[in-house]
Amino acid sequence: MKPISIQDVRQAIGGKWLSAIPAEVPALEAVCTDTRRMDKSSLFIALKGDRFNGHDYLPAAAAGGAIAALVQDAPPTTLPNVHLIQVADTRQALGKLAAHCRKQLRSRVIAVGGSNGKTSTKHLIDAALNLKWRGSVSPKSFNNDIGVPLTIFAADPTQDYLVLELGTNHPGEMAVLTAMAQPDIAVITSISAEHLEGLGDLMGVRREEASIIDGLNPKGLLIINGDDPQLRETVARYPGKCITFGFEPHNDLFATDIQCTRDGVRFRLNNSRVEYFVPMLGRHTATNALAAIAVARRMGVEEKQILEGLAQASGPEMRLQMQQADGVSVLNDAYNANPASMEAALATLMELECSSRRIAVLGDMRELGEASQRLHRELGRFASQCKPHRLICVGPQSRLVAQSAVEAGLADVEHFESAAQAAQALPAQLRQGDLVLVKGSRGMRLEQVAQAIGAAPALEPLRKVAG
C-alpha cells in the first residue's frame, strides 16, 4: 500500500473528525479490520455486522499500532493517539477508500468473475504472468466488499499486475466491486445456476456477472466464455475489445485434444501442434487456462513463458485437490458447489484412472432458492448417468439427490444427514484403490469426510479386500 495521509483518507471517504487533528500525523501504511492482524501505523476500520462489532475492539486496535480509525459510533472513552473519523457506514467507507487507493496503483488490474472456476482461473493467470512480470493475487476467496478492498490495500503499488476475484450473490454487488477494482482486464469464466436465492434465475446471474464491465476500462479487454451465446449478448454493450474462449471452435481461443489424467490436463490450442499442460484436474481446467492465456498475451508475455508458467501452476485447496490416504485417493472438492461444478466434478471422477471403485460423496448445494429441489433431483439423475460404483449423499437436500438417483437406476446409494455421520461411517467401507470424490457447498463441511479417510490407517486391511 502506498502511504496515505489521514487528511486524504477523510477526504476520500467524506467523513468528519471526532477530535482535533495535530499538524504532524504519520502517514498511514496499512488498513486493517482485524485487530489480531494489526500492523504499526495502521488505519483500523470498525466494521459492524449481525454477530460482531468492530467498535468493541478499538482499544485493541490502539494497542496494536493503529494511529487512526474509521467509526460509525463515537466511543464512550477517548483513545490516546488514535485519531477518529466518523462515517455513516464503515463498510461503505471501506469500499470508497479502496477505490481511492486503486487509483494509486501502477499495476494493471485483472478482475475475475463468473459462476465457476474463479479461484482456479485466478491462480492460472498468476502462473501465466509471473515468469515475466511481478504481481500478486487475492488470497483465498477474498471476493466480496470486504475481501476485495483488503486485497487492494495490501498490494504493492509498484508491482506490474494485481489479480482480483470478484464474487456476487445478490443484484448490484458486482457493480460495487468493479467500481472499486476499476479493472483493465476482466474475465467471466462461466455462467451457471448459483445464488439463485438472490439472483433469481440464469439470466439474473448473467446480468449480474456481466455488470463487471461497468467498471472495466473502456479501452481495456473483456475475456468471456463464448460457449454461452446469451452471455455474449449480455456483454455486447462493452465498447472495448472482447475475446471469447471455450470448447467450441467458433471461439477466439478453443481447446482441442483434451486429455485428463491424475497428473493434470493436456490440450492443444485452436488445433495447433503445441501442447499445453496444466497440473490441475478436470476437463474444465483447459478452458480456465484459455482465459489465462488470453490475459498473458494481452500483457505481452511470450508463448514459451506462458507454456512454462502454466505447467508450474498450482490450484487452490479443496478444489479438485487429489489427496492420498493409505491406498485410497480422495478428490477433495469440498470448498463449494453448484449444479455445474457438481457435474464437472462427477465427470472428472469418472474420467480419471482408478484401479478399484469410484465413489461420489455429494453434499447439499445451497442458495439455490425455489429451484433447489428441482436442481438436486436433476443432479441425482446426472449422477445415475455417470454410474459411479457408490453414491453417498449428505444433507437434507441431498436426500432428493439420492432418491432421484435410485429412481434412475443407480443401485448403491446411501444417505447421511450430516458430514459428521458420513465421516464416521465411510472410512471402514473403503478398499485399497478406491477413488473418492468429496464435494458440497461450503456450509456442509464435507472436508470432515476427507479428513476422516486420511486419519484411519487402522482400517487398511479392510481396504485390501477385493471385489
SEFISE-794934 format. One line per 10 residues: number of its first residue (from 1); their letters; for each residue x, y negated, z negated of C-alpha. Coordinates in steps of 0.5 Angstrom, whole numbers. Layout:
BEGIN
NUM	a	X Y Z ~ ...
This chain:
BEGIN
1	mkpisiqdvr	0 0 0 ~ 3 -7 2 ~ 3 -11 -5 ~ -3 -16 -5 ~ -4 -22 -10 ~ -10 -22 -15 ~ -13 -28 -11 ~ -13 -24 -5 ~ -17 -19 -8 ~ -22 -23 -11
11	qaiggkwlsa	-23 -27 -4 ~ -23 -20 0 ~ -29 -18 -5 ~ -33 -24 -6 ~ -32 -23 -14 ~ -32 -28 -20 ~ -26 -29 -25 ~ -29 -27 -32 ~ -23 -31 -35 ~ -18 -36 -33
21	ipaevpalea	-12 -33 -29 ~ -5 -35 -30 ~ -1 -38 -24 ~ 4 -33 -25 ~ 1 -26 -24 ~ 5 -20 -21 ~ 3 -17 -14 ~ -2 -11 -14 ~ 2 -5 -12 ~ -4 0 -12
31	vctdtrrmdk	-11 1 -13 ~ -14 7 -18 ~ -21 9 -20 ~ -18 15 -25 ~ -14 13 -31 ~ -11 20 -31 ~ -7 18 -25 ~ -5 10 -26 ~ 1 7 -23 ~ 4 1 -26
41	sslfialkgd	2 -6 -23 ~ -5 -3 -21 ~ -12 -5 -20 ~ -17 -1 -23 ~ -24 0 -20 ~ -29 1 -26 ~ -34 6 -22 ~ -41 8 -24 ~ -45 14 -23 ~ -50 18 -26
51	rfnghdylpa	-45 22 -30 ~ -39 17 -31 ~ -38 10 -32 ~ -31 7 -31 ~ -32 1 -35 ~ -31 6 -41 ~ -24 7 -39 ~ -22 0 -39 ~ -17 1 -45 ~ -14 7 -42
61	aaaggaiaal	-13 3 -35 ~ -10 -2 -39 ~ -5 2 -43 ~ -3 6 -36 ~ -1 0 -33 ~ -7 -4 -30 ~ -6 -11 -29 ~ -13 -13 -26 ~ -20 -9 -26 ~ -26 -10 -22
71	vqdappttlp	-32 -9 -26 ~ -40 -10 -26 ~ -41 -11 -33 ~ -36 -15 -38 ~ -33 -11 -43 ~ -35 -12 -50 ~ -28 -14 -52 ~ -22 -18 -48 ~ -17 -14 -46 ~ -10 -17 -46
81	nvhliqvadt	-6 -18 -40 ~ -12 -15 -36 ~ -15 -20 -31 ~ -22 -18 -30 ~ -26 -19 -23 ~ -34 -18 -23 ~ -38 -16 -18 ~ -45 -14 -17 ~ -43 -7 -14 ~ -36 -4 -16
91	rqalgklaah	-37 2 -11 ~ -38 -3 -5 ~ -33 -8 -7 ~ -28 -2 -6 ~ -30 -1 1 ~ -29 -8 2 ~ -22 -8 -1 ~ -21 -2 4 ~ -23 -6 10 ~ -18 -12 8
101	crkqlrsrvi	-12 -7 7 ~ -13 -3 13 ~ -12 -10 17 ~ -5 -10 14 ~ -3 -3 17 ~ 1 -3 23 ~ -1 4 23 ~ -5 7 29 ~ -11 10 25 ~ -14 16 27
111	avggsngkts	-21 18 25 ~ -24 25 25 ~ -32 26 24 ~ -36 32 26 ~ -40 38 23 ~ -35 43 23 ~ -27 43 23 ~ -26 36 21 ~ -21 38 16 ~ -17 43 20
121	tkhlidaaln	-17 38 26 ~ -14 33 22 ~ -8 38 20 ~ -7 40 27 ~ -7 32 29 ~ -2 31 24 ~ 2 37 26 ~ 2 35 34 ~ 4 28 32 ~ 10 29 26
131	lkwrgsvspk	15 31 30 ~ 16 24 34 ~ 12 20 29 ~ 12 18 22 ~ 5 18 18 ~ 0 21 13 ~ -7 25 13 ~ -12 24 8 ~ -12 29 2 ~ -16 35 1
141	sfnndigvpl	-23 32 3 ~ -23 25 2 ~ -28 23 7 ~ -33 19 3 ~ -34 12 1 ~ -29 13 -5 ~ -24 18 -2 ~ -23 14 5 ~ -21 8 1 ~ -17 11 -3
151	tifaadptqd	-13 14 3 ~ -12 7 6 ~ -10 4 -1 ~ -4 10 -1 ~ -2 9 6 ~ 5 7 7 ~ 4 0 11 ~ 10 1 16 ~ 8 8 18 ~ 6 10 25
161	ylvlelgtnh	-1 13 24 ~ -6 15 19 ~ -11 21 20 ~ -17 20 16 ~ -23 25 15 ~ -30 21 15 ~ -36 25 13 ~ -43 24 12 ~ -50 27 9 ~ -55 21 10
171	pgemavltam	-56 16 15 ~ -52 10 15 ~ -46 13 11 ~ -42 14 18 ~ -42 6 19 ~ -40 4 13 ~ -34 9 13 ~ -32 7 20 ~ -32 0 18 ~ -27 1 13
181	aqpdiavits	-23 5 17 ~ -23 1 24 ~ -20 7 28 ~ -16 6 34 ~ -18 13 36 ~ -24 17 34 ~ -25 25 34 ~ -32 28 34 ~ -31 35 33 ~ -38 38 34
191	isaehleglg	-45 38 32 ~ -49 43 28 ~ -54 44 23 ~ -51 40 17 ~ -54 36 11 ~ -61 36 14 ~ -64 34 8 ~ -61 27 9 ~ -60 27 17 ~ -67 31 19
201	dlmgvrreea	-65 35 25 ~ -60 36 30 ~ -61 29 34 ~ -61 26 27 ~ -54 29 26 ~ -52 27 33 ~ -54 20 32 ~ -50 19 25 ~ -44 22 27 ~ -44 18 34
211	siidglnpkg	-44 12 30 ~ -37 13 28 ~ -36 9 35 ~ -39 2 31 ~ -32 1 28 ~ -28 4 34 ~ -23 -1 37 ~ -27 -2 44 ~ -20 -1 47 ~ -19 5 44
221	lliingddpq	-20 12 45 ~ -26 17 44 ~ -25 24 44 ~ -31 29 43 ~ -33 36 44 ~ -36 36 51 ~ -40 42 51 ~ -45 38 48 ~ -49 34 53 ~ -53 31 48
231	lretvarypg	-47 28 44 ~ -44 26 51 ~ -51 22 52 ~ -51 19 45 ~ -44 16 45 ~ -45 13 52 ~ -45 6 50 ~ -38 6 48 ~ -34 2 52 ~ -27 5 52
241	kcitfgfeph	-24 11 54 ~ -27 18 53 ~ -24 24 53 ~ -28 31 53 ~ -26 38 50 ~ -29 44 49 ~ -29 51 52 ~ -33 49 59 ~ -29 48 65 ~ -32 41 66
251	ndlfatdiqc	-29 38 60 ~ -22 34 61 ~ -19 39 56 ~ -21 46 56 ~ -18 52 53 ~ -18 59 57 ~ -15 66 56 ~ -16 65 48 ~ -13 71 44 ~ -15 71 37
261	trdgvrfrln	-10 75 32 ~ -8 75 25 ~ -2 71 26 ~ -7 66 30 ~ -10 63 36 ~ -6 63 43 ~ -9 60 49 ~ -8 56 56 ~ -10 49 57 ~ -14 48 63
271	nsrveyfvpm	-12 55 66 ~ -4 52 66 ~ 1 57 65 ~ 3 54 59 ~ 1 58 53 ~ 0 54 46 ~ 0 58 40 ~ -3 55 33 ~ -2 60 27 ~ -9 59 24
281	lgrhtatnal	-15 63 25 ~ -21 63 29 ~ -23 62 37 ~ -26 55 35 ~ -18 53 33 ~ -17 53 40 ~ -22 47 41 ~ -20 44 35 ~ -13 44 38 ~ -15 41 44
291	aaiavarrmg	-17 35 40 ~ -10 34 37 ~ -7 35 44 ~ -11 29 46 ~ -9 25 41 ~ -2 26 41 ~ -2 25 49 ~ -5 18 47 ~ 0 17 42 ~ 6 18 47
301	veekqilegl	8 25 45 ~ 12 29 50 ~ 8 36 51 ~ 14 40 49 ~ 14 37 42 ~ 6 38 42 ~ 7 45 43 ~ 12 46 38 ~ 8 42 33 ~ 2 46 34
311	aqasgpemrl	6 52 33 ~ 8 50 26 ~ 1 47 24 ~ -2 50 17 ~ -9 50 15 ~ -13 48 9 ~ -14 52 3 ~ -21 56 3 ~ -22 55 11 ~ -21 62 14
321	qmqqadgvsv	-15 63 10 ~ -12 70 10 ~ -10 73 4 ~ -7 80 2 ~ -9 84 -4 ~ -7 91 -5 ~ -8 93 2 ~ -15 89 2 ~ -15 83 7 ~ -19 77 5
331	lndaynanpa	-21 72 10 ~ -23 66 5 ~ -27 61 8 ~ -31 59 1 ~ -30 52 2 ~ -36 50 5 ~ -42 53 10 ~ -47 51 15 ~ -50 55 21 ~ -45 54 26
341	smeaalatlm	-39 55 21 ~ -42 62 19 ~ -43 64 26 ~ -36 62 27 ~ -33 66 21 ~ -37 72 23 ~ -35 72 30 ~ -27 72 27 ~ -29 77 22 ~ -31 82 28
351	elecssrria	-25 80 33 ~ -19 81 28 ~ -16 87 28 ~ -18 92 22 ~ -16 99 20 ~ -22 100 16 ~ -28 97 14 ~ -31 89 16 ~ -35 87 10 ~ -38 80 10
361	vlgdmrelge	-40 76 4 ~ -44 71 5 ~ -47 65 0 ~ -52 60 1 ~ -52 55 6 ~ -54 48 2 ~ -57 42 4 ~ -61 44 10 ~ -68 41 8 ~ -74 44 11
371	asqrlhrelg	-70 48 16 ~ -67 52 10 ~ -71 58 10 ~ -71 59 18 ~ -64 58 19 ~ -62 63 13 ~ -66 68 17 ~ -63 67 23 ~ -56 68 20 ~ -59 75 18
381	rfasqckphr	-61 76 25 ~ -54 74 28 ~ -50 78 22 ~ -54 84 24 ~ -52 83 32 ~ -45 82 29 ~ -45 89 26 ~ -40 89 20 ~ -40 95 16 ~ -43 92 10
391	licvgpqsrl	-46 85 9 ~ -46 82 2 ~ -51 76 1 ~ -50 72 -5 ~ -55 67 -8 ~ -63 66 -8 ~ -63 63 -1 ~ -58 69 2 ~ -64 74 0 ~ -67 71 6
401	vaqsaveagl	-61 73 10 ~ -61 80 7 ~ -68 81 9 ~ -67 79 16 ~ -61 83 17 ~ -64 89 14 ~ -71 88 19 ~ -66 87 25 ~ -63 94 24 ~ -57 93 19
411	advehfesaa	-56 99 15 ~ -51 97 9 ~ -54 91 6 ~ -53 88 -1 ~ -56 82 -5 ~ -53 79 -11 ~ -56 73 -15 ~ -49 69 -16 ~ -42 69 -14 ~ -40 72 -21
421	qaaqalpaql	-44 78 -20 ~ -41 80 -14 ~ -34 78 -16 ~ -36 84 -22 ~ -38 89 -17 ~ -35 88 -11 ~ -27 90 -12 ~ -29 97 -14 ~ -33 98 -8 ~ -27 96 -3
431	rqgdlvlvkg	-22 101 0 ~ -15 100 3 ~ -15 97 10 ~ -22 93 9 ~ -22 86 12 ~ -27 82 7 ~ -30 75 10 ~ -32 71 4 ~ -36 65 6 ~ -41 60 3
441	srgmrleqva	-43 53 1 ~ -38 50 -4 ~ -43 50 -10 ~ -44 57 -9 ~ -36 58 -12 ~ -35 64 -8 ~ -28 63 -9 ~ -29 67 -15 ~ -30 74 -11 ~ -24 73 -7
451	qaigaapale	-20 72 -14 ~ -23 78 -17 ~ -21 82 -11 ~ -14 80 -12 ~ -14 81 -19 ~ -16 88 -19 ~ -10 92 -18 ~ -12 98 -22 ~ -17 100 -17 ~ -12 101 -12
461	plrkvag	-13 109 -12 ~ -21 108 -10 ~ -19 103 -4 ~ -15 109 -1 ~ -21 114 0 ~ -22 115 7 ~ -29 114 11
